[in-house]
Amino acid sequence: MKIIKTQTGPIQTNTYLFDCGEAVAVVDPGAESSKILALADNKFNKPIKFVLLTHAHWDHVGAVIDLQKQGAKVYMHEDDTQNLERDFIPDVLLKGGEELLLGNQAIGVLHTPGHTAGSVVYKTSDTIFSGDTLFRREIGRCDFPTGNFNTMKKTLAMLFALKGDYRVLPGHGEETTLESERKENPYR
């Protein structure tokens, strides 16, 4: 699967675009919708039809309204509607455990509360889009509204128990792998 990473907004949120066959999906469009739309056009020559939000904090959702106006469908966990920091309505509310078919890409949804009550991780056959749940040698903050450190510890145990290795694409910072985080993350 072809994945393009760009950084958007004032705190450089990692925004990912990936090919879904006839369309493009975007994970966490933090800001700069024109930049995201241009990347989809220049790198994939396809429209953006899917927006996957790992959680609803402002730095991950800033371009959602513009992408919805262009026809993209927005997916978000139902428990994060209370954390919405921008005025948009998700098209699909997730519960966790779903297997989404976005064009020709199968995407698993794992409910990963801790950073927020409705944080999720999106999983393909070899990649995890971890949002602000898991970073390289770090985890997301748990002191924001609906965050909880004890819940985060349970989430991390669940992620580290996944079979196999995955490329981990976080919401901020450098990418990592699940295997290296199992061994070296101080919160393991």
N, CA and C of each residue as an Amber inpcrd file, in Angstrom:
protein
   564
   0.8480000  -1.1710000   0.0000000   0.0000000   0.0000000   0.0000000
   0.8960000   1.2370000   0.0000000   0.6170000   2.1420000  -0.8970000
   1.3800000   3.3850000  -0.9860000   0.8550000   4.3790000   0.0480000
   1.7420000   4.8430000   0.9400000   1.3910000   5.7910000   1.9920000
   2.2740000   7.0180000   1.8530000   1.6600000   8.1880000   1.8730000
   2.3810000   9.4580000   1.8320000   2.1570000  10.1530000   3.1670000
   3.2300000  10.6320000   3.7710000   3.1350000  11.3740000   5.0300000
   3.4250000  12.8440000   4.7590000   2.6260000  13.7030000   5.3920000
   2.9100000  15.1270000   5.3990000   2.6420000  15.6290000   6.8100000
   3.1580000  16.7780000   7.1250000   2.8930000  17.3670000   8.4390000
   2.0600000  18.6180000   8.2400000   1.0270000  18.7570000   9.0870000
   0.0920000  19.8570000   8.9260000  -0.1270000  20.5820000  10.2530000
  -0.4420000  21.8620000  10.1240000  -0.8180000  22.6440000  11.2890000
   0.3580000  23.1580000  12.1000000   0.0420000  23.9620000  13.1280000
   1.0790000  24.6360000  13.8970000   1.9470000  23.7200000  14.7430000
   1.4550000  22.5110000  15.0820000   2.3160000  21.6090000  15.8590000
   2.7110000  20.3670000  15.0480000   2.6640000  20.5220000  13.7300000
   3.1720000  19.5030000  12.8110000   2.6070000  18.1030000  13.0800000
   1.2940000  18.0100000  13.0000000   0.6240000  16.7200000  13.1220000
   0.9300000  15.8940000  11.8840000   1.2400000  14.6250000  12.0930000
   1.4480000  13.7240000  10.9630000   0.0880000  13.4060000  10.3460000
  -0.0360000  13.6990000   9.0690000  -1.2220000  13.3860000   8.2840000
  -0.7860000  12.3940000   7.2190000  -1.5420000  11.3110000   7.0810000
  -1.1770000  10.2510000   6.1460000  -2.2480000  10.1180000   5.0690000
  -1.8040000   9.9100000   3.8410000  -2.6960000   9.6290000   2.7200000
  -2.3190000   8.2610000   2.1750000  -3.3320000   7.4430000   1.8620000
  -3.0300000   6.1540000   1.2460000  -4.0520000   5.8140000   0.1780000
  -3.6010000   5.0070000  -0.7590000  -4.3570000   4.6170000  -1.9430000
  -5.3770000   3.5340000  -1.5960000  -6.6080000   3.7430000  -2.0280000
  -7.6850000   2.7670000  -1.8150000  -8.2680000   2.2890000  -3.1410000
  -7.4680000   2.2900000  -4.1790000  -7.9790000   1.8610000  -5.4770000
  -8.4470000   3.0540000  -6.2940000  -9.7400000   3.3480000  -6.2510000
 -10.2800000   4.4570000  -7.0350000 -10.2720000   5.7740000  -6.2700000
  -9.8580000   5.7480000  -5.0090000  -9.8770000   6.9530000  -4.1850000
  -8.7160000   6.9250000  -3.1890000  -8.6270000   7.9970000  -2.4160000
  -7.5810000   8.1560000  -1.4080000  -8.2370000   8.2770000  -0.0400000
  -7.5940000   7.7030000   0.9710000  -8.0060000   7.8860000   2.3610000
  -6.9720000   8.7650000   3.0570000  -7.4350000   9.5670000   4.0080000
  -6.5640000  10.4400000   4.7920000  -6.7620000  10.1110000   6.2630000
  -5.6600000   9.9420000   6.9750000  -5.6990000   9.7490000   8.4220000
  -5.2670000  11.0510000   9.0790000  -6.1210000  11.5830000   9.9420000
  -5.8510000  12.7720000  10.7580000  -5.4250000  14.0030000   9.9490000
  -6.3600000  14.5610000   9.1860000  -6.0580000  15.7860000   8.4320000
  -6.0440000  17.0000000   9.3710000  -4.8950000  17.2760000   9.9500000
  -4.7770000  18.2660000  11.0120000  -5.0710000  19.6930000  10.6030000
  -4.7220000  20.0680000   9.3940000  -4.9120000  21.4350000   8.8960000
  -4.5040000  21.4420000   7.4240000  -4.5220000  22.6250000   6.8280000
  -3.9870000  22.8280000   5.4720000  -4.6560000  21.9230000   4.4400000
  -5.9720000  22.0520000   4.3300000  -6.7120000  21.1930000   3.4050000
  -6.2140000  21.3230000   1.9680000  -5.8140000  22.5300000   1.5520000
  -5.3390000  22.6920000   0.1740000  -4.0740000  21.8690000  -0.0680000
  -3.2060000  21.8000000   0.9230000  -1.9810000  20.9870000   0.8260000
  -2.3410000  19.5010000   0.7150000  -3.2990000  19.0560000   1.5160000
  -3.7130000  17.6480000   1.5070000  -4.3760000  17.2930000   0.1760000
  -5.2540000  18.1530000  -0.3020000  -5.9160000  17.9130000  -1.5830000
  -4.9170000  17.8920000  -2.7350000  -3.9220000  18.7870000  -2.6940000
  -2.8960000  18.8150000  -3.7440000  -2.0570000  17.5400000  -3.7240000
  -1.7330000  17.0390000  -2.5310000  -0.9740000  15.7830000  -2.4330000
  -1.7610000  14.6230000  -3.0350000  -3.0460000  14.5510000  -2.7210000
  -3.8830000  13.4740000  -3.2750000  -3.8900000  13.5400000  -4.7880000
  -3.9750000  14.7440000  -5.3130000  -4.0120000  14.9240000  -6.7600000
  -2.6500000  14.6260000  -7.3940000  -1.5840000  15.1710000  -6.8070000
  -0.2410000  15.0340000  -7.3900000   0.3630000  13.6430000  -7.2250000
   0.1360000  13.0040000  -6.0720000   0.7700000  11.7050000  -5.7980000
  -0.0880000  10.5130000  -6.2030000  -1.4190000  10.7030000  -6.2170000
  -2.3100000   9.5840000  -6.5110000  -3.2100000   9.8420000  -7.7190000
  -3.4230000  11.1050000  -8.0610000  -4.3320000  11.4980000  -9.1340000
  -5.7360000  10.9240000  -8.9100000  -6.1730000  11.0000000  -7.6340000
  -7.4760000  10.4610000  -7.2440000  -8.0890000  11.3830000  -6.1930000
  -9.4160000  11.3570000  -6.0640000 -10.0620000  12.1810000  -5.0370000
  -9.9500000  11.5440000  -3.6520000 -10.0590000  12.3680000  -2.6340000
 -10.1200000  11.8880000  -1.2560000 -11.5760000  11.5420000  -0.9560000
 -11.8160000  10.2880000  -0.6000000 -13.1840000   9.8410000  -0.3050000
 -13.3670000   9.4080000   1.1470000 -12.2600000   9.2020000   1.8740000
 -12.3520000   8.6970000   3.2400000 -11.4260000   9.4920000   4.1520000
 -11.9420000   9.8670000   5.3230000 -11.1400000  10.5230000   6.3540000
 -11.2680000   9.6830000   7.6170000 -10.1400000   9.1920000   8.1120000
 -10.0970000   8.3740000   9.3240000  -9.4860000   9.1990000  10.4490000
 -10.2620000   9.4250000  11.4970000  -9.7630000  10.1900000  12.6320000
  -9.3900000   9.2470000  13.7670000  -8.1690000   9.3990000  14.2690000
  -7.7520000   8.5820000  15.4110000  -8.3420000   9.1160000  16.7050000
  -8.6400000  10.4040000  16.7430000  -9.3390000  11.0390000  17.8650000
  -9.7200000  12.4490000  17.4260000 -10.4260000  13.1810000  18.2840000
 -11.0460000  14.4240000  17.8400000 -10.3480000  15.7010000  18.2900000
  -9.0960000  15.6240000  18.7310000  -8.4130000  16.8570000  19.1340000
  -8.1870000  17.7770000  17.9350000  -8.1680000  19.0780000  18.2060000
  -8.1020000  20.1120000  17.1610000  -6.9550000  19.9120000  16.1820000
  -5.8080000  19.4340000  16.6730000  -4.6370000  19.3140000  15.8010000
  -4.7210000  18.1170000  14.8570000  -5.7660000  17.3120000  14.9770000
  -5.9560000  16.1560000  14.0950000  -7.1600000  16.3010000  13.1730000
  -7.9570000  17.3560000  13.3700000  -9.2200000  17.4580000  12.6360000
  -9.4010000  18.7830000  11.8910000  -8.4060000  19.6350000  11.8650000
  -8.5580000  20.9780000  11.3260000  -8.9990000  21.0780000   9.8840000
  -8.7070000  20.0840000   9.0620000  -9.0710000  20.1370000   7.6390000
 -10.3180000  19.3140000   7.3070000 -10.9670000  18.7580000   8.3230000
 -12.0910000  17.8470000   8.0790000 -13.2280000  18.5210000   7.3190000
 -13.6330000  19.7020000   7.7420000 -14.7820000  20.3470000   7.1030000
 -14.5330000  20.5460000   5.6110000 -13.3500000  21.0270000   5.2580000
 -13.0350000  21.2320000   3.8340000 -13.0480000  19.9200000   3.0590000
 -12.5320000  18.8560000   3.6640000 -12.5190000  17.5680000   2.9670000
 -13.9290000  16.9970000   2.8320000 -14.7680000  17.2100000   3.8430000
 -16.1690000  16.7890000   3.7300000 -16.8680000  17.5370000   2.5960000
 -16.5760000  18.8190000   2.4740000 -17.1920000  19.6120000   1.3940000
 -16.7800000  19.0980000   0.0210000 -15.6170000  18.4270000  -0.0430000
 -15.1370000  17.8540000  -1.2930000 -15.6730000  16.4310000  -1.5140000
 -16.5040000  15.9370000  -0.5770000 -17.1360000  14.6330000  -0.7500000
 -16.5670000  13.5000000   0.0730000 -15.6350000  13.7830000   0.9670000
 -15.0510000  12.7290000   1.7970000 -15.9920000  12.3490000   2.9390000
 -16.0110000  11.0680000   3.2660000 -16.7890000  10.5390000   4.3770000
 -15.8630000  10.4200000   5.5900000 -16.3240000  10.9150000   6.7600000
 -15.4880000  10.9850000   7.9620000 -15.8670000   9.8890000   8.9500000
 -14.8560000   9.1440000   9.3970000 -15.0030000   8.0520000  10.3550000
 -14.3480000   8.4600000  11.6780000 -15.0680000   8.2330000  12.7860000
 -14.5500000   8.5970000  14.1050000 -15.2450000   7.7380000  15.1600000
 -14.5690000   7.4530000  16.2560000 -15.1830000   6.6680000  17.3290000
 -16.2570000   7.4720000  18.0430000 -17.3500000   6.8050000  18.3630000
 -18.4840000   7.4790000  18.9950000 -18.1360000   8.1080000  20.3420000
 -17.1900000   7.5530000  21.0620000 -16.8440000   8.0970000  22.3810000
 -16.0560000   9.3940000  22.3060000 -15.6440000   9.7880000  21.1230000
 -14.8940000  11.0430000  21.0180000 -15.7580000  12.2080000  20.5450000
 -17.0480000  11.9950000  20.3530000 -17.8970000  13.1230000  19.9610000
 -17.8900000  14.2020000  21.0410000 -17.6980000  13.8220000  22.2960000
 -17.6240000  14.8010000  23.3840000 -16.3410000  15.6240000  23.3480000
 -15.3500000  15.1760000  22.5940000 -14.0720000  15.8760000  22.4980000
 -13.9330000  16.7160000  21.2380000 -14.9860000  16.7750000  20.4240000
 -14.8840000  17.5020000  19.1520000 -14.4850000  18.9490000  19.3950000
 -13.3870000  19.3410000  18.7800000 -12.8760000  20.7020000  18.9280000
 -13.0220000  21.4950000  17.6370000 -13.7660000  20.9810000  16.6850000
 -14.1160000  21.6810000  15.4520000 -15.5730000  21.3520000  15.1580000
 -16.2420000  22.1920000  14.3970000 -17.6610000  22.0530000  14.1660000
 -17.9380000  21.2340000  12.9000000 -17.9130000  19.9270000  13.0310000
 -18.2880000  19.0400000  11.9350000 -19.0230000  17.8460000  12.5200000
 -19.7020000  17.1230000  11.6790000 -20.4340000  15.9360000  12.1210000
 -19.8370000  14.7260000  11.4130000 -19.3370000  13.7680000  12.1660000
 -18.8180000  12.5470000  11.5150000 -19.9140000  11.8370000  10.7320000
 -19.5380000  11.2220000   9.6260000 -20.4900000  10.4540000   8.8160000
 -20.6940000   9.0560000   9.3680000 -19.6240000   8.4730000   9.9290000
 -19.6810000   7.1090000  10.4670000 -19.0980000   7.1210000  11.8690000
 -19.9080000   6.7170000  12.8520000 -19.4280000   6.5880000  14.2260000
 -19.0230000   5.1380000  14.4680000 -17.8070000   4.9640000  14.9190000
 -17.2340000   3.6360000  15.1300000 -17.3730000   3.2110000  16.5900000
 -17.3370000   1.9170000  16.8200000 -17.3600000   1.3690000  18.1720000
 -16.0430000   0.6680000  18.5130000 -15.2810000   0.2970000  17.4830000
 -14.0900000  -0.5310000  17.6700000 -14.4440000  -1.9640000  17.3140000
 -13.5340000  -2.6340000  16.6620000 -13.7810000  -4.0060000  16.2250000
 -14.2710000  -4.1110000  14.8000000 -14.5710000  -2.9730000  14.1640000
 -15.0390000  -3.0140000  12.7750000 -13.8970000  -3.3920000  11.8260000
 -14.2870000  -3.9580000  10.7240000 -13.3880000  -4.1810000   9.5970000
 -13.9620000  -3.3540000   8.4530000 -13.3200000  -2.2170000   8.1670000
 -13.7900000  -1.3190000   7.1230000 -13.2270000  -1.7400000   5.7840000
 -14.0240000  -1.6410000   4.7520000 -13.5290000  -1.8450000   3.3960000
 -13.6240000  -0.4920000   2.7010000 -12.4790000   0.1620000   2.5780000
 -12.4000000   1.4760000   1.9420000 -11.8350000   1.2610000   0.5510000
 -12.7070000   1.2670000  -0.4450000 -12.2580000   0.9140000  -1.7860000
 -11.7520000  -0.5100000  -1.7640000 -10.4640000  -0.6960000  -2.1020000
  -9.8890000  -2.0450000  -2.0930000  -9.0270000  -2.3130000  -0.8620000
  -9.0850000  -1.4430000   0.1540000  -8.2660000  -1.6070000   1.3540000
  -9.1110000  -2.0230000   2.5560000  -8.7210000  -3.1200000   3.1850000
  -9.3550000  -3.5500000   4.4330000  -8.6200000  -2.8930000   5.5980000
  -9.3780000  -2.2430000   6.4750000  -8.8060000  -1.5140000   7.6050000
  -9.5230000  -1.9690000   8.8690000  -8.7640000  -2.4890000   9.8270000
  -9.3290000  -2.8570000  11.1170000  -9.3410000  -1.6590000  12.0530000
 -10.3640000  -1.5960000  12.8920000 -10.4910000  -0.5040000  13.8590000
 -10.3180000  -1.0820000  15.2590000  -9.3000000  -0.6100000  15.9700000
  -9.0760000  -1.0180000  17.3500000  -9.3780000   0.1590000  18.2670000
 -10.2860000  -0.0290000  19.2060000 -10.5770000   1.0210000  20.1840000
  -9.4260000   1.0490000  21.1870000  -8.7520000   2.1940000  21.2920000
  -7.5390000   2.3080000  22.1140000  -7.6360000   3.5100000  23.0580000
  -8.5790000   3.4950000  24.0090000  -8.7320000   4.6320000  24.9060000
  -7.5080000   4.8240000  25.7880000  -7.3680000   6.0370000  26.2660000
  -6.2350000   6.4010000  27.1230000  -5.8800000   7.8520000  26.8880000
  -5.5130000   8.1790000  25.6520000  -5.2680000   9.5880000  25.2950000
  -6.5980000  10.3400000  25.3310000  -7.6200000   9.7510000  24.7300000
  -9.0150000  10.1950000  24.8600000  -9.8640000   8.9320000  24.9720000
 -11.1170000   9.1100000  25.4070000 -12.0080000   7.9600000  25.5520000
 -12.2930000   7.2810000  24.2210000 -12.2670000   8.0460000  23.1370000
 -12.5890000   7.4970000  21.8320000 -11.4120000   7.3450000  20.8900000
 -10.2050000   7.2930000  21.4220000  -9.0420000   7.0760000  20.5530000
  -9.1430000   5.7140000  19.8830000  -8.7070000   5.6690000  18.6200000
  -8.6420000   4.4080000  17.8910000  -7.3130000   4.3110000  17.1580000
  -6.9770000   3.0780000  16.8240000  -5.8510000   2.7700000  15.9620000
  -6.4370000   2.0800000  14.7400000  -5.9460000   2.4470000  13.5600000
  -6.3700000   1.8030000  12.3160000  -5.2650000   0.8460000  11.8900000
  -5.6390000  -0.3880000  11.5540000  -4.6640000  -1.4420000  11.2940000
  -4.9020000  -2.0590000   9.9230000  -3.8310000  -2.1040000   9.1240000
  -3.8470000  -2.8490000   7.8670000  -3.0830000  -4.1450000   8.1030000
  -2.7800000  -4.8680000   7.0500000  -2.0630000  -6.1330000   7.2160000
  -0.6480000  -5.9360000   7.7620000  -0.0620000  -4.7360000   7.5580000
   1.3140000  -4.5420000   8.0130000   1.5920000  -3.1670000   8.6350000
   0.5550000  -2.3530000   8.7940000   0.7490000  -0.9860000   9.2730000
  -0.3050000  -0.6230000  10.3100000   0.1170000   0.1220000  11.3150000
  -0.7900000   0.6720000  12.3270000  -0.6700000   2.1890000  12.2750000
  -1.8100000   2.8600000  12.1150000  -1.8840000   4.3140000  12.2540000
  -2.2880000   4.5600000  13.7030000  -1.3340000   4.9730000  14.5280000
  -1.5440000   4.9600000  15.9810000  -2.0080000   6.2800000  16.5800000
  -2.1290000   7.3350000  15.7740000  -2.5890000   8.6050000  16.3210000
  -1.7310000   9.0360000  17.4960000  -2.3890000   9.4570000  18.5950000
  -1.6470000   9.8760000  19.7800000  -1.6750000   8.8140000  20.8710000
  -1.8950000   7.5620000  20.4770000  -1.8380000   6.4630000  21.4340000
  -0.3990000   6.0110000  21.6400000   0.3020000   5.7110000  20.5610000
   1.6570000   5.1680000  20.6470000   2.5900000   5.9420000  19.7280000
   3.6710000   6.4310000  20.3240000   4.7270000   7.1270000  19.5820000
   6.0090000   6.3060000  19.6760000   7.0300000   6.7590000  18.9600000
   8.3510000   6.1390000  19.0850000   8.8810000   6.4130000  20.4890000
   8.9920000   5.3550000  21.3030000   9.5230000   5.3810000  22.6720000
   8.7110000   6.2730000  23.6170000   7.4430000   6.4670000  23.2960000
   6.6030000   7.3680000  24.0860000   5.1450000   6.9760000  23.8860000
   4.2720000   7.5800000  24.6680000   2.8270000   7.4020000  24.5040000
   2.1810000   8.7820000  24.5300000   0.8990000   8.8300000  24.1740000
   0.1680000  10.0840000  24.2100000  -0.1390000  10.5260000  25.6260000
  -0.3080000  11.8180000  25.7830000  -0.6610000  12.3780000  27.0840000
  -2.0110000  11.8410000  27.5370000  -2.1440000  11.6730000  28.8370000
  -3.3850000  11.1400000  29.4050000  -4.0710000  12.1550000  30.3180000
  -3.5850000  13.3940000  30.3240000  -4.1170000  14.4000000  31.2420000
  -5.1040000  15.3590000  30.5900000  -5.4890000  15.1110000  29.3560000
  -6.5340000  15.8970000  28.7060000  -7.9050000  15.3460000  29.1230000
  -8.9860000  16.1110000  28.8910000 -10.3260000  15.5880000  29.1980000
 -10.5620000  14.2320000  28.5260000 -11.1130000  13.3100000  29.2590000
 -11.4160000  11.9100000  28.9320000 -10.1810000  11.0300000  28.8030000
  -8.9820000  11.5740000  29.0270000  -7.7720000  10.7500000  29.0480000
  -7.6520000  10.0350000  30.3840000  -6.9260000   8.9040000  30.3800000
  -6.7710000   8.1460000  31.6150000  -5.5410000   7.2510000  31.4930000
  -4.5770000   7.4400000  32.3870000  -3.3290000   6.6810000  32.3060000
  -3.5380000   5.1830000  32.5380000  -4.3830000   4.8170000  33.5080000
  -4.6160000   3.3890000  33.7650000  -5.2700000   2.7140000  32.5650000
  -6.1720000   3.4390000  31.9060000  -6.7900000   2.9110000  30.6890000
  -5.7490000   2.7840000  29.5840000  -4.8610000   3.7730000  29.4930000
  -3.7870000   3.7210000  28.4900000  -2.9110000   2.4900000  28.6910000
  -2.5970000   2.1510000  29.9320000  -1.7730000   0.9670000  30.1910000
  -2.4450000  -0.3030000  29.6620000  -3.7640000  -0.4010000  29.8340000
  -4.5030000  -1.5590000  29.3150000  -4.4790000  -1.5630000  27.7830000
  -4.6220000  -0.3810000  27.1950000  -4.5620000  -0.2620000  25.7330000
  -3.2040000  -0.7050000  25.2090000  -2.1380000  -0.2530000  25.8580000
  -0.7900000  -0.6300000  25.4150000  -0.5800000  -2.1310000  25.5220000
  -1.0640000  -2.7400000  26.5950000  -0.9450000  -4.1990000  26.7400000
  -1.6490000  -4.9020000  25.5820000  -2.8150000  -4.3900000  25.1850000
  -3.5540000  -4.9740000  24.0650000  -2.7660000  -4.8230000  22.7570000
  -2.2180000  -3.6340000  22.5260000  -1.4380000  -3.4200000  21.2950000
  -0.1970000  -4.2870000  21.2620000   0.5260000  -4.3450000  22.3770000
   1.7620000  -5.1280000  22.4060000   1.4910000  -6.6280000  22.2920000
   0.2640000  -7.0550000  22.5820000  -0.0960000  -8.4700000  22.4640000
  -0.4960000  -8.8670000  21.0460000  -0.6220000  -7.9040000  20.1380000
  -0.9360000  -8.2590000  18.7540000   0.1390000  -9.1790000  18.1980000
  -0.2660000 -10.1410000  17.4340000   0.7060000 -11.0730000  16.8420000
   1.4370000 -10.3990000  15.6860000   2.7220000 -10.6710000  15.5670000
   3.5050000 -10.1610000  14.4590000   4.0260000  -8.7580000  14.6930000
   4.6250000  -8.2340000  13.6590000   5.1960000  -6.8980000  13.7200000
   4.4300000  -5.9930000  12.7670000   4.4020000  -4.7250000  13.0730000
   3.7200000  -3.7340000  12.2500000   4.5740000  -2.4830000  12.1610000
   4.4850000  -1.8170000  11.0640000   4.9990000  -0.4640000  10.9330000
   4.0270000   0.4290000  11.7100000   4.5350000   1.2790000  12.5890000
   3.6920000   2.1490000  13.4030000   3.8730000   3.5860000  12.9270000
   2.7680000   4.1830000  12.4520000   2.7740000   5.5550000  11.9670000
   2.0110000   6.4120000  12.9640000   2.7290000   7.1650000  13.8090000
   2.0870000   7.9230000  14.8840000   1.5780000   9.2910000  14.4410000
   0.8090000   9.9210000  15.3070000   0.2630000  11.2330000  15.0380000
   1.2740000  12.3630000  15.1000000   2.4000000  12.1170000  15.7490000
   3.4790000  13.1040000  15.8450000   4.7980000  12.3460000  15.8880000
   5.8430000  12.9570000  15.3600000   7.1730000  12.3670000  15.4490000
   7.4430000  11.3130000  14.3960000   8.4920000  10.5300000  14.6810000
   9.0030000   9.5440000  13.7300000   8.2290000   8.2390000  13.7840000
   8.2410000   7.5360000  12.6730000   7.6260000   6.2130000  12.6620000
   8.4960000   5.2330000  13.4350000   7.9040000   4.1020000  13.7830000
   8.6030000   3.0730000  14.5260000   8.0070000   1.7250000  14.1160000
   8.3230000   0.6790000  14.8550000   7.6940000  -0.6160000  14.6310000
   7.1260000  -1.1080000  15.9590000   6.1290000  -1.9450000  15.8640000
   5.5320000  -2.4730000  17.0820000   6.5430000  -3.3200000  17.8420000
   7.3490000  -4.0830000  17.1330000   8.3310000  -4.9390000  17.8020000
   9.3480000  -4.1050000  18.5870000   9.8320000  -3.0180000  18.0070000
  10.8000000  -2.2030000  18.7400000  10.1380000  -1.5260000  19.9440000
   8.8580000  -1.1660000  19.8350000   8.1640000  -0.5660000  20.9850000
   7.9060000  -1.6030000  22.0710000   7.6600000  -2.8530000  21.6930000
   7.5130000  -3.9150000  22.6960000   8.7780000  -4.0310000  23.5360000
   9.9270000  -3.8140000  22.9130000  11.2100000  -3.9950000  23.6010000
  11.7020000  -2.7320000  24.2860000  11.4450000  -1.5320000  23.6910000
  12.1290000  -0.3460000  24.1340000  11.2420000   0.7770000  24.6480000
   9.9390000   0.6740000  24.4850000   9.0760000   1.7430000  24.9900000
   9.0640000   1.6940000  26.5130000   9.3450000   2.8050000  27.1890000
   9.4030000   2.7770000  28.6560000   8.0570000   2.4840000  29.3160000
   6.9630000   2.5560000  28.5710000   5.6380000   2.2960000  29.1460000
   5.1390000   0.8730000  28.8860000   6.0140000   0.0180000  28.3420000
   5.6010000  -1.3390000  27.9890000   5.2960000  -2.1650000  29.2250000
